[in-house]
Structure formats: structure tokens, C-alpha cells
């Protein structure tokens, strides 16, 4: 069995693209020196999307949308059962 050690540090960074400054974050197990430079790539059509971010901080909106869709599906199924509705497939 492997031991999993969750990341202990949250690194924030910023970069300039298209005359704007964007910020990102990633998690790491090791302490990073302040001012350390590293290369990232970004999408010119969507400069806020980059290869440096780990996506954990940006995924909350996606997860919230997913949870809302699941709740809507479950509510619809509950209505079918509770009200005795039958699917209209014939």
C-alpha cells in the first residue's frame, strides 16, 4: 500500500499576456523560493488558461455546475416516482 501525502504548499504566481496581468496557483509538496521563475504556456484566445495552474482552484465552478445538474436529474426522477408520471416513450 502506498502512502499519499497531500500537497502542503500553495504557490501563487502571476504573468502578463495581452497587456493584462493574470494570476494562477498550484499545490506542491516542497517549499518554493519567492521570486522563482518558471515557464508556462497560455491560450492566446483565453489568456487566463495556462499550464502552470493545477486546476484545483478553477474547478470549483465546474464542480458546482456538475452538482447542480445531478440535483436537477434527481429532482426530476423524484417527481416521476412521486407523481406517478410515466415516460412518454411509445
Buried (B, 14 or more C-beta within 10 A) or exposed (E): EEEEEEEEEEBEBEBEBEEEEBEBBBEEEEEEEEEEEEEBEBEEEEBBBBEBBBEEBEEEEEEEEEEEEEEEEEEEEEEEEEEEEEEEEE
